[in-house]
Amino acid sequence: MKTKRFLSASAGVAIISAAALVLSGCSADGGATAPDQTDSGGKITVWVDPPRVPSAEAFQEAHPEIEIDVVQIDGTVGGQTVKQAFANFDSAGSGWPDAIFFPSNDDIAWATGAASNYAADLTDLLPDVIDGYDPAVLSFCDIDGQIRCLRNDAAPDVFWYNKAFFDENGYTLPATWEEYGDLAVEIAADHPEKISGFLGDAYAVNRYLQAADCPTNDRLSESEVHINLDDPNCVRANELLSQMYDGGALTTQGIFDGDAAAAGVNLVMSPGAVWWGNYLFRDTWKIPAGQMSASAPLTWEGESSPTAGNEGGGLWGVSSHITGKQLENTLTFATFVATDPAWQVELSTGLPGYGPIQDAWLEKLEADGYFADVASVQQAFKDAAGAVAPYSYMLYDTGAAWTETVSPTLIANGSMGDALGTFGEELVNRANSVGYTVTAE
């Protein structure tokens, strides 16, 4: 028998949290010790956010032999309800879901910490699945040499540009970050209404600072992190953004702002995630078909390989608290949602993280017919996956630190240097507040 509980986000978590405490017979402040691992005999419980509900439904259709309870959870990025529920489960010693799509990628930090240790090491449990990923795509799941999650979709930044605008005005596509800065200022002077980037959303830090390999999220251990906004790699990002902002080429708006579409239709080029194409350009900003295209990520002058940021790309986790048939069925679920075309190609809107099915997903772009040069976009998506700069998800929220400091400082007439300085101080404060030892070396 299969059941589904598509509960309201907060209610769903609250009900499960309370049930866990009752079943365990202990209070939320601890006192009971749960068995290390349990076996239900086969039934599994999975937690998914609203966009991943179709993945669970596809699994149910493909595997009717597996009894599954599907619970819809709060999918708010940066939300705390799931983290709080897991803290209750950890205290009670029971109640964890068998598999979960983490609402925030930062969640993998607490889910692999010593206090929870929820996310199982999949290295030896799913070796064939892991081998299907580009190591750069799966790097976010590599915690101290253990693969503690699976990527749902890859979200590397490519270099987006309005091909129709470039062709009409005779501009040459940049190949380096420095050429991007120079051209952005030139275009802003020639066409004052046009912009070449957004600064005000949480992913902007990945778009520019991660792409510069600036150490904002350089995890040294579970309790140590390297943060240094004076690092030469951060300085080059500062110089680029200062040039572009002072030249009128950047907006302080974020890509998700309610009025971003008005600026979005004037975006002529920008680094941005692969999902910008359909989600932002086509569906949200309504940029007409036949205009937007993409090229491979940019290279910093003096370097031989391109580097890119990464904007999202969800993570699946499997419980370390189960064994036997319960674990076997959960691994079947994890394998399905990570690799099966029935979800990843037919239903998912994001580029699959699992390499062997990426071509089948990319073929859909041809039938869609939206982009100006489909072949170039397909190749750019492929090239970008391996160009993502190292970045670890931490207990502190880097994106929130960015949105609360950078654009507000600029709007208050501060310089880009002021904004990044304030951001760096806030980042260190946040890291210290959750217990990290911060080093600048």
Helices and strands as residue ranges (DSSP letters): E 3-5, H 9-24, E 44-48, G 50-52, H 53-62, E 68-72, H 81-92, E 99-101, H 107-111, H 127-131, H 135-138, G 139-141, E 142-143, E 146-147, E 150-151, E 157-162, H 163-169, H 177-190, H 204-204, I 205-210, E 218-221, E 224-226, H 232-246, H 260-264, E 269-273, I 276-284, E 292-295, E 315-318, H 324-339, H 341-344, G 355-357, H 358-368, H 374-385, H 398-403, H 406-411, H 416-433, E 437-439
